[in-house]
Amino acid sequence: MLFRTRRGQRPLRSGWLSQRVGAALARAGLGAAGKRAHLLRRSFATHLVQQGVSLKGVADLLSHASLSTTQVYAKVNLPMLRAVAQPWPKEVPS
């Protein structure tokens, strides 16, 4: 579990965390209703994948039993891809 209260105590409940994340999103004017704590997991996993962490590594950190569950974070990020894409050459060098 990523979030714990204190050493030796049980993990924080997702409901508690979701409420806090939802309140922070509302204060920031982001209004991401329904995402809440899951938004943290998705953002964390996406960041790890973008930094080159293996899907197995992400799955282990998120406690996923199956890699297919983690694969949703490995989708192509088209805006980032467009930012680094080079134009197609008009002529192929010989």
Secondary structure per residue as TSV (DSSP state, phi and psi in degrees):
chain	resnum	aa	ss	phi	psi
A	1	M	-	360.0	132.6
A	2	L	-	-74.4	-40.5
A	3	F	-	-106.3	126.4
A	4	R	B	-130.4	154.4
A	5	T	S	-76.6	-65.9
A	6	R	S	-145.1	166.1
A	7	R	T	-54.2	127.4
A	8	G	T	87.3	-11.5
A	9	Q	S	-89.8	163.1
A	10	R	-	-71.3	160.2
A	11	P	B	-62.3	154.9
A	12	L	-	-66.1	144.6
A	13	R	-	-77.3	145.5
A	14	S	H	-63.9	-30.6
A	15	G	H	-61.5	-42.9
A	16	W	H	-62.2	-47.1
A	17	L	H	-65.6	-41.3
A	18	S	H	-59.8	-40.5
A	19	Q	H	-62.3	-43.4
A	20	R	H	-67.2	-43.4
A	21	V	H	-65.2	-42.9
A	22	G	H	-59.8	-41.5
A	23	A	H	-65.8	-40.8
A	24	A	H	-65.9	-40.1
A	25	L	H	-63.5	-40.9
A	26	A	H	-64.9	-42.7
A	27	R	H	-62.3	-33.4
A	28	A	T	-82.9	-4.0
A	29	G	T	74.8	23.3
A	30	L	-	-93.2	-18.0
A	31	G	-	42.3	47.2
A	32	A	-	-88.6	63.6
A	33	A	T	-59.5	136.9
A	34	G	T	88.4	-12.8
A	35	K	T	-94.7	-54.8
A	36	R	H	41.9	-120.3
A	37	A	H	-63.5	-31.6
A	38	H	H	-62.5	-30.5
A	39	L	H	-59.8	-37.5
A	40	L	H	-64.4	-45.1
A	41	R	H	-62.4	-45.4
A	42	R	H	-64.9	-44.0
A	43	S	H	-63.0	-43.8
A	44	F	H	-61.7	-47.6
A	45	A	H	-64.4	-43.4
A	46	T	H	-61.7	-43.0
A	47	H	H	-60.8	-44.8
A	48	L	H	-60.7	-45.0
A	49	V	H	-62.1	-42.8
A	50	Q	H	-66.1	-23.9
A	51	Q	T	-89.3	1.4
A	52	G	T	95.2	8.2
A	53	V	-	-69.2	138.7
A	54	S	-	-65.9	155.6
A	55	L	H	-60.3	-36.1
A	56	K	H	-62.0	-41.6
A	57	G	H	-63.8	-41.9
A	58	V	H	-66.2	-43.4
A	59	A	H	-59.4	-41.7
A	60	D	H	-63.8	-43.2
A	61	L	H	-66.1	-33.5
A	62	L	H	-92.6	1.4
A	63	S	T	60.0	37.7
A	64	H	-	-81.1	134.7
A	65	A	S	-78.9	-23.9
A	66	S	-	-128.7	139.7
A	67	L	H	-65.5	-26.3
A	68	S	H	-64.1	-28.3
A	69	T	H	-68.2	-35.8
A	70	T	H	-80.1	-23.0
A	71	Q	G	-61.1	-20.5
A	72	V	G	-62.6	-21.0
A	73	Y	G	-86.5	-6.3
A	74	A	G	-100.7	17.3
A	75	K	-	-64.3	153.6
A	76	V	-	-68.3	130.4
A	77	N	-	-94.2	93.7
A	78	L	H	-60.4	-42.2
A	79	P	H	-59.2	-41.0
A	80	M	H	-68.8	-38.3
A	81	L	H	-64.1	-42.2
A	82	R	H	-62.7	-34.3
A	83	A	H	-66.4	-28.3
A	84	V	H	-107.0	-6.8
A	85	A	-	-67.8	142.4
A	86	Q	-	-101.3	148.4
A	87	P	-	-65.5	148.2
A	88	W	-	-70.0	132.3
A	89	P	-	-67.1	142.5
A	90	K	S	-71.4	-35.5
A	91	E	S	-126.9	143.8
A	92	V	-	-85.6	124.8
A	93	P	-	-63.4	143.4
A	94	S	-	-99.1	360.0
